[in-house]
């Protein structure tokens, strides 16, 4: 089954998705990376365009992903899937329509619980210990599209932010491997 992807992002989870697409042998047509000069307010910024360049994948940087020039290029590339991961900007309808099979996002919680921003902080404040991360289809709502898969991870009572991030990143890698395998087999089963 022929599939390909585009990755849009700005943090470590964006890089993990890119690395796992490469590992799975899913062609990445292009990477759109938040420009470093606009990353001042981005916690954990990761210049994913550098990872793309190391693997010979075309990449460009942006300030606002919903700018007309980005939309035109996304439409022209005509990817099967567009991954919008680790970006504080909401993907507009033009981006959502640009993917043939769907736009996929990542959330560090067991959606639909803890939708929206600061999800990790809320889990810690609420004492969540058995957490799950989610890959899902992005729709016009906020973290509300059909779920492609979830992977558990643990938040220990004594964990620091770096401990939680490590557990979350390990869970994301496992989740990507499972979901990307289903993609390649044409066996995705989104759950509403």
C-alpha positions, -999 to 999 in steps of 0.1 A, spaced: 0 0 0 14 34 -10 15 59 18 35 90 25 35 118 50 44 154 59 55 164 94 48 198 110 61 205 144 85 222 169 93 200 199 107 166 208 75 148 202 76 161 166 111 148 162 101 114 176 72 111 150 96 120 122 122 95 134 96 68 137 82 75 102 117 72 88 122 39 108 90 25 95 100 33 59 71 57 53 83 83 28 83 118 43 77 143 15 86 174 35 91 187 71 77 221 82 96 232 113 89 263 134 116 288 127 140 291 156 136 329 157 100 324 168 106 297 193 112 318 224 79 309 240 80 272 230 89 249 259 113 222 247 118 236 212 134 211 188 146 222 153 131 192 135 143 207 101 178 197 112 167 161 117 150 161 83 182 175 66 203 147 82 181 122 65 179 140 31 143 150 36 132 185 22 125 209 50 115 245 55 108 268 85 77 289 92 64 315 116 27 307 111 17 274 96 -17 287 84 -1 313 62 -12 311 25 22 301 13 23 270 36 -12 261 27 -4 262 -10 27 241 -6 8 215 15 -19 213 -12 7 209 -39 25 181 -21 -7 162 -18 4 139 10 -16 109 22 -11 120 59 0 152 75 13 150 111 8 181 131 26 173 164 39 196 191 27 228 177 9 254 197 -8 267 165 -41 252 156 -41 236 121 -67 254 100 -92 239 77 -69 244 47 -43 221 63 -70 196 73 -83 194 37 -47 191 22 -42 156 34 -57 128 13 -63 104 42 -61 127 72 -42 150 95 -28 133 126 -21 148 160 -5 137 192 -18 144 227 0 134 260 -33 122 276 -59 95 271 -82 116 250 -110 126 253 -98 132 289 -77 164 296 -82 179 261 -66 212 254 -35 230 266 -13 222 297 -24 186 297 7 173 314 4 199 342 -32 190 348 -25 153 350 2 160 377 -20 184 396 -49 159 396 -27 131 407 -30 109 376 -4 81 378 -16 57 351 -16 79 320 -19 72 282 -8 92 252 -29 94 220 -25 96 182 -57 109 167 -72 124 135 -74 162 138 -107 177 130 -122 212 134 -126 207 171 -100 208 199 -84 174 203 -117 159 194 -111 137 163 -112 99 160 -86 81 180 -60 59 162 -43 45 192 -32 50 228 -2 38 248 1 38 286 29 54 306 34 60 343 37 93 362 54 86 395 46 106 426 83 116 429 89 122 392 103 154 379 92 169 346 122 153 329 112 118 342 77 123 329 89 134 295 112 104 292 83 80 300 60 99 276 86 98 248 91 60 252 53 56 251 50 77 220 77 56 202 58 24 210 25 40 199 40 52 166 54 18 158 20 2 163 0 28 145 25 31 116 24 -6 112 -14 -5 109 -10 24 84 13 4 62 -10 -26 63 -40 -5 55 -55 -15 88 -62 17 107 -94 16 127 -102 50 141 -125 51 171 -149 80 174 
